[in-house]
């Protein structure tokens, strides 16, 4: 017996980074992931200064949508931490 398809879920995730450089790093790092085709899942992003706007449409259920958003959030956090460490390496002394 075939299950009924789930309703389509939508989400918009907007992340504001501390610098345009961090936002661009995150955007360029995640952009190739959007090229992969997964049945029932569409994601697209745009870069606007320090902001990344991600739009997700999912027919795979709410849980799949939540996992997709969680992946984006983990990715953004990793980029912010890496950029912060690069900044610390560049300026090892406290900045005034």
N, C-alpha and C positions, 0 to 999 in steps of 0.2 A: 504494500500500500504506500502510495506516495504522499508525503507530508505537504501541506499547503505552504506555499512560499511565504516567508516573513514579510511584514510590511517594510517599506523602504524608510530608512532612518537617515536623517541629515544632521550634520554638525558643522559649525564654523569655529575654528580655534584661532585666536589672535594672540600672538606673542610679541611683546615689546622687549627688545634687547637694549643693553646699556649703550651700545654703539652700533653704528651702521656696519662697521667691519664685522662684528660678531653676528649680526643678522645675515650679512652676505655669506659668511662662512657656513652658517647653519642652512641657509637656503640652498647653496650650491652642493652641500654635502648630502642633502636629502632629495634633491631634485631627481636623480637617477631612479630612486625607488618608485617614483610616480609612473615611470615608463613600463613597469611590470604590470601585466594584465592579470587580474584576479577576478574570476567570475562573481558578479554581484557586488563589486567594490570599486568605487571610483574616488580618486583623491587628486586635488590640484592645489597648488600654492602660488602665492604672489608675494613679491618683495616690495615694500613701500618704505624706504628709509630705514628706520630701526625696527619696523614691524614686518612680521611674516603672517600672512593670513592663509590658513589651510581650510579648504572646503572638502568635506567627505560625504559621499552618498553610499549607503550600504543596504543591500537587500539580503544580507546574510544573518540578520538579527541584531538585536541591541548589544549582545555580548561581543560580537565581532566588531561592531562600531566602537565599543568601549576599548577593546584591545588595540584597535588601530590608533585611536587617540592617545592611549597610553604609550604606544611606541613613539609617536611624535613627541610627546612630552619628555620621555627618556632621552630621546635624541637631542632635543633642545637643551636639556640640562647638561648633557655630556659636552656639548659645544661650549656652553657658558663656562663650565669648569675648565675646559682646555684653554679657552681664551684668557681666563683669569690666571692660569698658571703661566701662560706665555707673557702676560703683562707683568707678573711677579718676577719672571726671569729677566725681563727687559729692565725693570726698575727694582732691584733687590733691596733698596733702602726705602723707607717711608716717604711718600710724596707729600709735600706741604699743600 
